[in-house]
Amino acid sequence: MTEKKQTGLIHIYCGNGKGKTTTAMGLCARAAGFGLRVLIYQFMKDNSTCERKVLEQIPGITFENGLSREKFSFQMSPEEKQERKKYYESQFCRITEKARSEKYDLLFLDEIIYTIRAGLFDETLLLSWLREKPEELEVVLTGQDPSPRLVEAADYVSEIRKKKHPFDQGIPARRGIES
C-alpha cells in the first residue's frame, strides 16, 4: 500500500454563494493557531478588507500588499486589463517565490479563480506552478467557476452555492457582513 500524502494539498472554495473568502480565512486562522506559517494575497481587492484587519494581528499570518485601489474587471478598459494582467502575474511570481524561499506552510490566493475568468491572469501559469510547487506547501484558491483543469489539480473542491441572498431583495452589502 502506498503512503498517502499528508501535507501540501490543494484546496478550492468556489461557487456563487457568499463565504468563499470567509471560509478560507477561517482555515488560515486555524493553521496559524496550530503554529503554521500562512501567506495570503488577495487578487481584485485592496489592502483594507475587514478580515485582513483582524488576521494581520495573528502571529504566523502574513498578508502581501496588492494595489491600494481596485476596480471590478468590467469597469476596466482593455488597456487597463492588459496592465493588470501583467501586474497580477508579476505579483504571483513574487509571492510564490516568497512562499518557497521563506518556507511558508500555507499559501492562500484569494480570488485567483475570478481573476483567471476575468482574463486578468493566465491559468496555465497557475497550473504549471501547482505541479512544481514545494511538496509540503498547502495551497488555497478561491473564486467562482474553476475550470475542469483546476478542479482536476485540486485535492479539495468545496462549492458554496447561493440558495437565497438579501441582495436579491434589493438589500445592499452590509458593512462587516458582506463587505
C-alpha positions as CSV (number, residue, x, y, z in Angstrom):
1,M,0.0,0.0,0.0
2,T,1.4,3.4,-0.9
3,E,1.6,6.1,1.7
4,K,-0.9,8.9,1.2
5,K,0.3,12.5,1.0
6,Q,-0.3,14.2,4.4
7,T,0.6,17.9,3.5
8,G,0.8,20.1,0.5
9,L,-2.7,19.6,-0.7
10,I,-4.6,22.0,-2.9
11,H,-8.0,23.4,-1.8
12,I,-10.6,25.2,-3.9
13,Y,-13.5,27.1,-2.4
14,C,-15.8,28.1,-5.3
15,G,-19.4,28.8,-6.2
16,N,-21.9,31.6,-6.5
17,G,-22.6,31.8,-2.7
18,K,-21.3,34.1,-0.1
19,G,-18.5,32.8,2.1
20,K,-15.6,31.5,0.0
21,T,-13.1,34.0,1.3
22,T,-14.5,33.8,4.8
23,T,-14.1,30.0,4.8
24,A,-10.6,30.2,3.5
25,M,-9.7,32.9,6.1
26,G,-11.0,30.6,8.8
27,L,-8.7,27.8,7.6
28,C,-5.8,30.3,7.7
29,A,-6.7,31.2,11.3
30,R,-6.8,27.5,12.2
31,A,-3.4,26.9,10.6
32,A,-1.8,29.8,12.4
33,G,-3.4,28.7,15.6
34,F,-1.6,25.4,15.2
35,G,1.7,27.2,14.6
36,L,1.8,27.0,10.8
37,R,3.1,30.0,8.8
38,V,0.5,31.4,6.4
39,L,0.9,33.8,3.5
40,I,-2.1,35.5,1.9
41,Y,-2.5,37.5,-1.2
42,Q,-5.9,38.9,-2.3
43,F,-6.4,39.5,-6.0
44,M,-9.0,42.1,-7.1
45,K,-9.2,43.5,-3.6
46,D,-7.5,46.5,-2.0
47,N,-5.4,46.3,1.2
48,S,-8.3,47.2,3.5
49,T,-10.5,44.2,3.7
50,C,-12.2,43.7,7.1
51,E,-10.9,40.1,7.6
52,R,-7.4,41.4,6.9
53,K,-7.6,43.9,9.7
54,V,-8.2,41.1,12.2
55,L,-6.0,38.4,10.8
56,E,-2.9,40.6,10.4
57,Q,-2.9,40.7,14.2
58,I,-2.4,36.9,14.5
59,P,1.2,35.7,14.7
60,G,2.1,33.5,11.8
61,I,-0.2,35.2,9.3
62,T,1.4,37.5,6.7
63,F,-0.5,39.4,4.0
64,E,1.2,40.6,0.9
65,N,0.0,44.0,-0.3
66,G,-1.7,44.5,-3.6
67,L,-2.9,47.7,-5.1
68,S,-4.3,50.3,-2.8
69,R,-7.3,50.8,-5.1
70,E,-9.1,48.2,-7.2
71,K,-11.8,48.2,-9.9
72,F,-14.1,45.5,-10.9
73,S,-12.9,43.9,-14.1
74,F,-16.0,45.1,-16.0
75,Q,-15.0,48.7,-15.2
76,M,-11.6,48.3,-16.8
77,S,-10.6,49.3,-20.3
78,P,-8.8,46.8,-22.5
79,E,-5.5,48.6,-21.8
80,E,-6.2,48.5,-18.0
81,K,-6.9,44.8,-18.2
82,Q,-3.6,44.1,-20.0
83,E,-1.8,46.2,-17.5
84,R,-3.5,44.5,-14.6
85,K,-2.7,41.0,-16.1
86,K,1.0,41.9,-16.2
87,Y,0.8,43.2,-12.6
88,Y,-1.0,40.1,-11.2
89,E,1.3,37.6,-13.0
90,S,4.3,39.5,-11.6
91,Q,2.8,39.6,-8.1
92,F,2.1,35.8,-8.4
93,C,5.7,35.0,-9.3
94,R,7.0,37.2,-6.4
95,I,4.6,35.8,-3.8
96,T,5.0,32.1,-4.8
97,E,8.8,32.6,-4.7
98,K,8.4,34.1,-1.2
99,A,6.3,31.1,-0.1
100,R,9.0,28.8,-1.3
101,S,12.1,30.6,-0.2
102,E,10.7,31.5,3.3
103,K,9.2,28.1,3.7
104,Y,5.6,29.0,4.4
105,D,3.2,26.2,5.3
106,L,0.1,27.5,3.7
107,L,-0.4,29.9,0.7
108,F,-3.9,31.5,0.2
109,L,-4.5,33.1,-3.2
110,D,-7.9,34.8,-2.7
111,E,-10.0,35.4,-5.9
112,I,-7.3,34.0,-8.2
113,I,-10.0,31.9,-9.9
114,Y,-12.1,35.0,-10.6
115,T,-9.0,36.8,-11.9
116,I,-8.5,33.9,-14.4
117,R,-12.1,34.1,-15.5
118,A,-11.9,37.8,-16.0
119,G,-8.8,37.4,-18.3
120,L,-6.5,39.1,-15.8
121,F,-4.3,36.0,-15.1
122,D,-3.1,33.1,-17.2
123,E,-4.4,29.8,-15.9
124,T,-1.5,27.9,-17.4
125,L,0.9,29.8,-15.2
126,L,-1.1,28.7,-12.1
127,L,-1.4,25.1,-13.2
128,S,2.3,24.9,-14.0
129,W,3.2,26.3,-10.6
130,L,0.8,23.9,-8.8
131,R,2.6,20.9,-10.5
132,E,6.0,22.3,-9.4
133,K,5.2,23.9,-6.0
134,P,7.0,22.9,-2.8
135,E,5.7,19.5,-1.9
136,E,4.7,20.4,1.6
137,L,3.1,23.8,0.8
138,E,-0.7,23.7,1.3
139,V,-2.4,26.0,-1.3
140,V,-5.9,27.5,-1.0
141,L,-7.6,29.1,-4.1
142,T,-11.0,30.9,-4.2
143,G,-13.4,32.2,-6.9
144,Q,-16.3,31.2,-9.0
145,D,-16.3,28.5,-11.7
146,P,-12.9,26.9,-11.7
147,S,-12.0,25.2,-14.9
148,P,-12.1,21.4,-15.2
149,R,-8.2,21.5,-15.2
150,L,-8.1,23.4,-11.9
151,V,-10.7,21.0,-10.4
152,E,-8.6,18.1,-11.5
153,A,-5.4,19.6,-10.0
154,A,-7.1,20.1,-6.6
155,D,-7.4,17.7,-3.7
156,Y,-10.4,19.5,-2.1
157,V,-13.1,21.3,-4.0
158,S,-15.9,22.8,-1.9
159,E,-18.7,24.6,-3.7
160,I,-20.6,27.3,-1.8
161,R,-24.0,27.7,-3.5
162,K,-26.4,30.5,-3.2
163,K,-30.0,29.5,-2.5
164,K,-31.1,32.9,-1.1
165,H,-29.4,36.2,-0.6
166,P,-30.6,39.6,0.7
167,F,-29.2,41.3,-2.4
168,D,-32.0,39.5,-4.4
169,Q,-34.5,41.6,-2.4
170,G,-32.6,44.8,-3.1
171,I,-30.7,44.9,0.2
172,P,-27.1,46.2,-0.5
173,A,-24.0,44.7,1.0
174,R,-23.8,45.4,4.8
175,R,-20.6,46.5,6.4
176,G,-19.0,43.7,8.5
177,I,-21.3,41.1,7.0
178,E,-21.0,41.1,3.2
179,S,-18.3,43.7,2.9
